[in-house]
Amino acid sequence: MHDHIVITGATGVIGAELALKLIGRGEKVLLFVRSPESASRKVPGAAGYVKWDSGMESGEWRGCVNGAKAVIHLAGKPLLESRWNEAHKAECYDSRILGTRHLVSAIADAQQKPGVFISSSAIGYYGSFSSCSDTPELAESGKAGSDFLAKICFDWEREALASEKFGVRLVLLRTGIVLSTRGGMLQKMITPFRFLLGGPIGSGRQCISWIHVDDEIACIIEALDNAAYRGAINLVTPQPVSMKEFANVLGAVLGRPSLLPVPEFVVQLLLGEGGEYAVKGQRVKPAFLQQQGFVFRYPILSDALAELIAERK
């Protein structure tokens, strides 16, 4: 009997909110976490906190995959939280590839397979572009790019695709920029604006394909509940914007000017090679979600930012 939901990455911005939402609707949720003790404080109310790390091939966690209603895999080392070097790139790659590989191995061994495997990916799959004008509008049928982030996403998805051999419904979440005041790009941009130092990052011409965190959670829950959801799904709103427009709207919502762009060389000083990706983007459309009639609560950037900023106050 499928009676529980496994979540990895459950202490991250998306995972924590998703776990609390599912616990709130009465689901039996098991969290696969590095530190069960700290996870129990951050995400109270789960049915269990199971020791897990992307490098763990074996352990108690493997048995928990058996009979799961769903395995929702959101774990991965943050890409742009620190300056890039070869060790950081290897950790980012391995955390995604190995973690997914080990989960699929547990699915293979499970006597009763999970009902669905929902595995993270990102719109970085399509490659990175310098401006909105030089990127095509990318649907799920778009080809994989050739840069490092695209390679991570392609290999990450390839590991997850192996689960289909065992008759498991697979959903690949190609997530865009998730707007939240608890982490990510928006949180980093708010503080400079508060001190009248805000502005776009880099040239301002790059495309930001974004989604409000509440819509991200709603998409994942729909993928959990709706058997029509399978394969790659772009988790972005229908209205991408340029970085300059994003900064202008954020400034307007905060009542602050958007005057001081963060030059590309500063971003690259802070992030090394990772800075190249911080000043690029993708123009992505949520073709699958639109076909399914998914209704976004926050399709307009100004409304999404206003709600998030008001929540923060």
SULHUKA-V623530 format. One record per residue. N is the residue number from 1. RES is the residue in one letter. BURIAL is b if it has 16 or more other C-alpha atoms within 10 Angstrom, else e. Layout:
# SULHUKA-V623530
N_RES_BURIAL / N_RES_BURIAL
This chain:
# SULHUKA-V623530
1_M_e / 2_H_e / 3_D_e / 4_H_b / 5_I_b / 6_V_b / 7_I_b / 8_T_b / 9_G_b / 10_A_b / 11_T_b / 12_G_b / 13_V_b / 14_I_b / 15_G_b / 16_A_b / 17_E_b / 18_L_b / 19_A_b / 20_L_b / 21_K_e / 22_L_b / 23_I_b / 24_G_e / 25_R_e / 26_G_e / 27_E_b / 28_K_b / 29_V_b / 30_L_b / 31_L_b / 32_F_b / 33_V_b / 34_R_b / 35_S_e / 36_P_b / 37_E_e / 38_S_e / 39_A_b / 40_S_b / 41_R_e / 42_K_e / 43_V_b / 44_P_e / 45_G_b / 46_A_b / 47_A_e / 48_G_e / 49_Y_b / 50_V_b / 51_K_b / 52_W_b / 53_D_b / 54_S_b / 55_G_e / 56_M_e / 57_E_b / 58_S_e / 59_G_e / 60_E_e / 61_W_b / 62_R_b / 63_G_e / 64_C_b / 65_V_b / 66_N_b / 67_G_b / 68_A_b / 69_K_b / 70_A_b / 71_V_b / 72_I_b / 73_H_b / 74_L_b / 75_A_b / 76_G_b / 77_K_b / 78_P_e / 79_L_b / 80_L_b / 81_E_e / 82_S_e / 83_R_b / 84_W_b / 85_N_e / 86_E_e / 87_A_e / 88_H_b / 89_K_b / 90_A_e / 91_E_e / 92_C_b / 93_Y_b / 94_D_b / 95_S_b / 96_R_b / 97_I_b / 98_L_b / 99_G_b / 100_T_b / 101_R_b / 102_H_b / 103_L_b / 104_V_b / 105_S_b / 106_A_b / 107_I_b / 108_A_b / 109_D_e / 110_A_b / 111_Q_e / 112_Q_e / 113_K_b / 114_P_b / 115_G_b / 116_V_b / 117_F_b / 118_I_b / 119_S_b / 120_S_b / 121_S_b / 122_A_b / 123_I_b / 124_G_b / 125_Y_b / 126_Y_b / 127_G_b / 128_S_b / 129_F_b / 130_S_b / 131_S_b / 132_C_b / 133_S_e / 134_D_e / 135_T_b / 136_P_e / 137_E_e / 138_L_b / 139_A_b / 140_E_b / 141_S_e / 142_G_e / 143_K_e / 144_A_b / 145_G_b / 146_S_e / 147_D_e / 148_F_b / 149_L_b / 150_A_b / 151_K_b / 152_I_b / 153_C_b / 154_F_b / 155_D_b / 156_W_b / 157_E_b / 158_R_e / 159_E_b / 160_A_b / 161_L_b / 162_A_b / 163_S_b / 164_E_e / 165_K_e / 166_F_e / 167_G_e / 168_V_b / 169_R_b / 170_L_b / 171_V_b / 172_L_b / 173_L_b / 174_R_b / 175_T_b / 176_G_b / 177_I_b / 178_V_b / 179_L_b / 180_S_b / 181_T_b / 182_R_e / 183_G_e / 184_G_b / 185_M_e / 186_L_b / 187_Q_e / 188_K_e / 189_M_b / 190_I_b / 191_T_e / 192_P_e / 193_F_b / 194_R_e / 195_F_e / 196_L_e / 197_L_b / 198_G_b / 199_G_b / 200_P_b / 201_I_b / 202_G_b / 203_S_b / 204_G_b / 205_R_b / 206_Q_b / 207_C_b / 208_I_b / 209_S_b / 210_W_b / 211_I_b / 212_H_b / 213_V_b / 214_D_b / 215_D_b / 216_E_b / 217_I_b / 218_A_b / 219_C_b / 220_I_b / 221_I_e / 222_E_e / 223_A_b / 224_L_b / 225_D_e / 226_N_e / 227_A_e / 228_A_e / 229_Y_b / 230_R_b / 231_G_b / 232_A_b / 233_I_b / 234_N_b / 235_L_b / 236_V_b / 237_T_b / 238_P_b / 239_Q_b / 240_P_b / 241_V_b / 242_S_b / 243_M_b / 244_K_b / 245_E_b / 246_F_b / 247_A_b / 248_N_b / 249_V_b / 250_L_b / 251_G_b / 252_A_e / 253_V_b / 254_L_b / 255_G_e / 256_R_b / 257_P_b / 258_S_b / 259_L_e / 260_L_e / 261_P_b / 262_V_b / 263_P_e / 264_E_b / 265_F_e / 266_V_e / 267_V_b / 268_Q_b / 269_L_e / 270_L_e / 271_L_b / 272_G_b / 273_E_b / 274_G_b / 275_G_b / 276_E_b / 277_Y_b / 278_A_b / 279_V_b / 280_K_b / 281_G_b / 282_Q_b / 283_R_b / 284_V_b / 285_K_b / 286_P_b / 287_A_b / 288_F_b / 289_L_b / 290_Q_e / 291_Q_e / 292_Q_e / 293_G_e / 294_F_e / 295_V_e / 296_F_b / 297_R_e / 298_Y_b / 299_P_b / 300_I_e / 301_L_b / 302_S_b / 303_D_e / 304_A_b / 305_L_b / 306_A_b / 307_E_e / 308_L_b / 309_I_b / 310_A_e / 311_E_e / 312_R_e / 313_K_e
